[in-house]
Structures are given as structure tokens and as C-alpha cells.
């Protein structure tokens, strides 16, 4: 369901170690931006009823039922370019994205 590059896995593990009572990471989509959806990536302290849990690189990913199909096959990477760094979402289901890269059409 979700795959991680070694760089992304290391970065997520690093962030999880800094927090207490973290079950995993929530990965999802929310309506936003000019192309339709933006990605959600946040810590999970409590599971929701609509969550399905997937394991990748020793990390539990919590994905709501509406986001499972559009996120199937996604790969998370972590990139550093100059002074900018952050997670990159490589999703085979994306049909288009906005010019600034903040939202996608699925």
C-alpha cells in the first residue's frame, strides 16, 4: 500500500522518537488547492473507526477508507534541495498537479 525510501523511513522514525504515545502516521487526502486535493501527513495518537492500518519500514500508517484507493501504490520520499526539505509524494494515481505542487488531481 505505502512504500518508503530509506531516507523517508529514517526521517519518520526520527520524528516519532521525539514524541510520546505515537501509534504511527496518518496519511490521507483532503480537499484543497487549485487541483483538488492535498496530502495529509500527521502523527496518530488514537485510531479512528474508519482507519485501516498498513505497515511499511516498521511504521504504522493509518489511512481512512476514502483515501485507500487514491493512495494505493504511493511512495514517500524525503528530499533536501538547497535550503528546502520535505516529504515528496510519488503517487501513480495522480492525473495532474498544480504549478506550485501543493495539490493534485486524482
Steps between C-alpha positions, in 0.01 A plus 500: 500500500761756613869476424779715636845584378771438763536878544127546567487204741797636697345847522163366619666277762701802616183710545307220674779456757459865602134450599325293764206264445517506120330203335614594151440741215171606341521518123203636312352750260297813567323732259735790442685711247436571137530137381264339749685322783802539721672233706460464875794368699467520878568308819236259629440478874164323471352279229174607336219260412542559123878433508673209334856436618785414264857426607806616307862519618389438859256794490122468535308710248137585580293565189129585498269297276449785249875538440596132454437470125654835395808432716558141386859464383624829643869539584624755753843649455683769694694754297735781588566760230700800607330654801172313436420155628189290542303194406427429137197292403548280194146385425431295184132601517560873448357629172619861540652737751500874544799712403615554858475129583269551797197312364419211264217364291427131551 
